Amino acid sequence: MQVAIENTGPLARSLTLTYGKDEVNARRQQVLRQLAGEVKTNGFRPGKTSLALIEKRYGEAATTKTEEDLLDEGFSQAVREQKLRPLGQVKQDSIDRSSGLKAVVSFEVKPTLTLPAAKDLTLDSQPVPVTDAEIDTAIAGIARRAGDMSALGDADTLIEDDSVVLSGTITAGGVEVRKLHDFHHLVGGYPLFGTEAKDVIVAFAGKTVGAQLTLETVLPKTFTPAEHAEKAATLSITIQSSQRLRAAAIDDALAVKVGATDLADLKAKLTARMADQRAQELRSKQAQELADKLVATVPIDLPPRLRDNAIANAAAEATARAASQGKDETDLAAVATQVEASLKRSLILDSLADQLDVKVSREDVEQQIRMAAYQTGRKPEDIAKQLQTSGQTMQVVQEIRESKALETLLDQVLAAKTGAASA
């Protein structure tokens, strides 16, 4: 095999693979012998079919497989030996069989990027401490959920989240369309026959049990009888009774009830839990911040063919989506900008992963699948099968690789910051 590589552009390469007739014939005979050992032919024992018969029946297929195998092997060998980094589709430009096999393929390669050192990167996002006020608010919420419902007294006025029982009528066009009796409603929890929750709160504010009130509304689409749905109506209602969820006392007994030893222990547990959650949120935010900074600061030239194909595909999808939604136009300039930004991010993070020698293990992929299964309520094996069938497994691997690269860089940036602070 002979290999010739030509630079046809800053990120474009042309590769010529040449095999002599003897090389091609030798490989073709090998393919025929392999077929003879695999196919079943009447009159011959398995593996004993004559090469002449195989040639007659499968000669064309053997020629095709021979060429495919030689070109695949030659391309892989050339890429490995020349340390090329192909990107995107490999295009076959020509093939010549007159003196053996000569094929010319063209492709683009990944750009060589200069990434900043971890010590030169800064993070704007900083930890936010958990305050006593936040802990007090959390404990107040626990006290409310642990509280008991009790009836309002004669002098108690209604507030948001009170549970009321109503009676009355609904009229539309001067005709009674529904009678209400023992109708339960949570004030401000959701709309009341078309009246928005916030307006319900205002209407009931200051009212006591036994009070009568009138509301003008537009009945919802789901109202029955259906012929009155979305029509103007009047609610004439009486508050028959009301209950309020009264919070439990905030004391050691409440703490024990929710699994702490006392109130101080409950506050400590809540503080640790909120701090851990906040740390996870901060880390995710900082990783995204690093990715944005790399995209904004690292110079990169996109391979033209890859960029144009990606933009064309995205534009076609956006146009089809707009048509299905009844829209006349698609902002193709915005689509192109979004695609270019996505390609830049992917290439930069891929280069970062190469620089950090990031590897993705089978356990990494399985963990990602388990997480997706938990979030969607599906079986992990079903998601794995779907990825394999759709050919998206490598995309998942690449996403994991990019995420691990960002996590590693973030650790380095934080370590550099800690080292600088202690110096």
Long-range contacts (C-beta under 8 A, 24 or more apart in sequence): 1-70, 1-74, 1-77, 3-74, 3-77, 3-78, 3-81, 3-82, 5-78, 5-82, 5-84, 8-106, 9-304, 10-301, 11-87, 11-108, 11-109, 11-110, 11-111, 11-301, 11-303, 11-304, 12-106, 12-107, 12-108, 12-109, 12-303, 12-304, 12-305, 13-84, 13-106, 13-107, 13-108, 13-109, 14-93, 14-104, 14-105, 14-106, 15-75, 15-78, 15-104, 15-105, 15-106, 15-107, 16-102, 16-103, 16-104, 17-70, 17-71, 17-74, 17-75, 17-78, 17-101, 17-102, 17-103, 17-105, 18-100, 18-101, 18-102, 19-70, 19-74, 19-100, 19-101, 19-102, 20-99, 20-100, 21-99, 21-100, 22-100, 23-70, 23-100, 23-101, 24-66, 24-67, 24-70, 24-100, 24-101, 27-66, 27-69, 27-70, 28-62, 28-63, 28-66, 31-62, 31-65, 31-66, 31-69, 32-58, 32-59, 32-62, 35-61, 35-62, 67-95, 67-101, 67-103, 70-101, 71-101, 71-103, 71-105, 75-105, 84-109, 85-109, 85-110, 86-110, 87-303, 87-306, 88-303, 88-305, 88-306, 88-309, 89-305, 89-309, 108-303, 108-304, 108-305, 108-306, 109-303, 110-303, 110-347, 110-350, 110-351, 111-300, 111-301, 111-302, 111-303, 111-347, 111-351, 113-298, 113-299, 113-300, 113-347, 113-348, 113-351, 114-298, 114-299, 115-294, 115-298, 115-348, 115-351, 115-352, 115-355, 116-294, 116-297, 116-298, 118-409, 118-412, 118-413, 118-415, 118-416, 119-413, 119-416, 119-420, 121-290, 121-293, 121-409, 121-413, 122-413, 122-417, 123-286, 123-289, 123-290, 123-413, 123-414, 123-417, 124-289, 125-282, 125-285, 125-286, 125-289, 126-282, 127-278, 127-279, 127-282, 128-278, 128-282, 129-275, 130-271, 130-274, 130-275, 130-278, 134-274, 135-267, 135-270, 135-271, 135-274, 138-270, 138-274, 139-250, 139-254, 139-266, 139-267, 139-270, 140-247, 140-250, 142-254, 142-258, 142-266, 143-247, 143-248, 143-249, 143-250, 143-254, 144-245, 144-247, 144-248, 146-247, 146-248, 146-254, 146-257, 146-258, 147-245, 147-246, 147-247, 147-248, 148-245, 148-246, 148-248, 149-243, 149-244, 149-245, 149-246, 150-243, 150-244, 150-246, 151-241, 151-242, 151-243, 152-208, 152-209, 152-241, 152-242, 152-243, 152-244, 154-208, 154-209, 155-208, 156-208, 156-209, 156-242, 156-244, 157-205, 157-206, 157-207, 157-208, 158-187, 158-204, 158-205, 158-206, 158-207, 158-208, 158-239, 158-242, 159-187, 159-205, 159-244, 160-187, 160-188, 160-201, 161-186, 161-187, 161-188, 161-189, 161-244, 161-245, 162-186, 162-187, 162-204, 162-242, 162-243, 162-244, 163-187, 163-242, 163-243, 163-244, 163-245, 164-204, 164-239, 164-240, 164-241, 164-242, 165-239, 165-240, 165-241, 165-242, 166-237, 166-238, 166-239, 166-240, 167-237, 167-238, 167-240, 168-212, 168-235, 168-236, 168-237, 168-238, 169-235, 169-236, 170-219, 170-233, 170-234, 170-235, 170-236, 171-233, 171-234, 171-236, 172-219, 172-228, 172-231, 172-232, 172-233, 172-234, 173-231, 173-232, 177-225, 177-228, 177-233, 178-225, 180-237, 182-240, 191-220, 192-217, 192-235, 193-217, 193-219, 193-220, 193-223, 193-233, 193-235, 194-218, 194-219, 194-220, 194-223, 194-233, 195-235, 204-239, 207-239, 208-239, 209-239, 209-240, 209-241, 209-242, 210-238, 210-239, 211-238, 211-239, 212-236, 212-237, 212-238, 212-239, 213-237, 213-239, 283-410, 286-410, 287-403, 287-406, 287-407, 287-410, 290-406, 290-409, 290-410, 290-413, 291-345, 291-348, 291-349, 291-406, 294-345, 294-348, 294-349, 294-352, 295-341, 295-344, 295-345, 295-348, 298-348, 300-344, 300-347, 300-348, 302-340, 302-343, 302-344, 302-347, 306-343, 307-339, 307-340, 307-343, 310-339, 310-342, 310-343, 311-335, 311-336, 311-339, 311-340, 314-338, 314-339, 346-398, 346-402, 349-401, 349-402, 349-405, 349-406, 350-398, 350-401, 350-402, 352-402, 352-405, 352-406, 352-409, 353-401, 353-402, 353-404, 353-405, 356-405, 356-408, 356-409, 358-401, 358-404, 358-405, 358-408, 360-397, 360-400, 360-401, 360-404, 364-400, 364-404, 365-393, 365-396, 365-397, 365-400, 368-396, 368-400, 369-396
